[in-house]
Structures are given as structure tokens and as C-alpha cells.
């Protein structure tokens, strides 16, 4: 199997994967993201992006009752990975990662904050449903 040539890094692209409220969606999202980044020649970002996507999607399906989506966008040398969910409530602020090392829960956004160049969230309406979009950026340089 031959690998596709990398796309022009100056050309922006975006993918959205709609997922059910099911913990298996975390694995599907990770594998889909790995394939997208590999096909676009961004293999150097795969491990970190996959970890961040797993945290964001896991939060979306664990803490909400409705559908969710993984969105991956590349523009101007920045990879944005985000998860939309149907709960409009803001995410809990992340704690200090060092203090959460032994915690069973609550490490997700602390891990995102520690590994991403920048992260944030915003209210979002999709298909008439209110929710939120939690995202993080990885700068490719």
C-alpha cells in the first residue's frame, strides 16, 4: 500500500466525524484522526493529537446525553482538534495536572492544557441543538 503524498501545507482542510453517545466513539475518533493526519502527511502530530482528541471526545460522551462530533481542522500551520457536544454548560476548569496524577477522574482538560499550545471552549448551535465546542491547537512548527 503506497502512502498518499502530503497535501500542500498552505491549503486548509477540515473534517467532521459525527458520533453517537457511546464510549466506543473514543476509539473510532482516535483511529479516524490517525488516518486523517497520516494521509495529510502530518504523522509527527499524530500521537499528541490522538491523545488530545481522545480526552475531548471522552468528555463529550461521558458528561452529556446527546450526540457529539469530532472536528479536525488544518490552517496556517495549526492543527485544531475539537469536540462538540449537546450540553451548553461550560466545561469544568482544569486543575493543575501535577495535583491530579493519582486522580481517577478530572485529568482530561488538565492534560489538554498541558499538551496543547492553546485550548478553549465556546457555546455552539448545531442543527438547532445548543451545545458547546471544546478545542485545542497544535502548532506544527
N, C-alpha and C positions, 0 to 999 in steps of 0.2 A: 504494500500500500504506500503510495507516494504522498508526501505531505504537501498541502497546498502552499503556494508561495505566500509570504506575508503580504498583507494589504498595505497600501500606501499609508504611512503613519499620520499623514496630514488629512486623510479622509475620515471624517467622523462616521460612526455607526452606532446602532442601538438595537438591543434585543429585549423582549419582554416574555417571560415564561409565567403563565397563569397557573396557579397551583391550588389544589383543594386544601382544606384544613385537615392535614394528615401529616404526622411526623415523618412518613416515608418521603414527603416532598423535600425534606432537607437533603437527603442523598441524591434525589433526582436533580435538584438545583445545583449541587456541587458538581455532579458529573456533567451536567449541561454547561455550566460555566467553564469547566476544564476544557471541554471540546471547543467552545467558542473562542477562548483565548489561544488555544493551540492552533486553531485554523487561521487566526489573525496574526500569528507569529509573535504572540506575547507570552510565550512559555515562561519567561523569567518572573512574571507576575502571578502565575497560576497558584502556587502554594499559599501565598498570603491572601490572594483574592478568594480562594476557595474557603479558607478558614473564616474570613470575614462574612462571606455570603452565608455560610452555614450558621453563624451566630445570628445574623439578621433574619434569615428565614425561620430559624428555630424559634426566635422570639415571636415572629408573626403568627406561627401556627400554635405555639404553646399558650400565648396570652390573649388570643382572640378566638371568636367562634366562627367567623365567616371566611370567605376565600382570601387568597393572598396572591402576590405576584413578586417575582424576582426581575429586576431591571438592571441591565448591564449596558453602560454607555462609554464609548471612547471618543474623546475630542481633545485636540490640542495637547496631546501627550499625557492626558489624565484619564485614568480608568475610574468610573463611578459605578459602584455596586450598591444597589438599594433594594429594600423590600417594602412593598405596600401591604397594608392590612386594613381590615374593615373597622378597626377600633379608632375613633378620633382622639382618644386620650393620649397625651404625650407619654413617651417612654419614661421610665424611672431614670433619674440621673445616674450615671455610672459612678460606682465607688472607686476608691483607689485600688488598682489592680493588686498591689502588694498585700493589702489587707484582706483580699478575697481569695488568696491562694488555697485555703482549706475549705472554702465555702462550697456547698453543693449547688447553689443557685446564685444568680446575680452577677456572674462574671462576664456575661456576654458583651454588654456595652463597654465595660472596662477593658476588655480585650480589644474591641473595635477601636476605642480611643487610643490604646497603647500601640496598635499596629498600623493604623491608617494615618495618612498625612493630615486629614481633616475629616470630621464627621458632623452630621446634624440630622434634623428631622423637620418636617413641615406638614401641616394639615393638607389633605388632598381629597378631592372628589373624583371618583371614577365610576362611570356608568350610573350616576345618580346616587351612589353609595358614598357616604362620608367615611373617611379613614385617615391614615397618616402614611407618610413615606419617610423611612429612616434610611439614610445613605452614608456612604463613606467614599473617600477618594484616595487613590494610589497614584502618585506621580511616577511616571515611567523612567525619568532621568536617573 
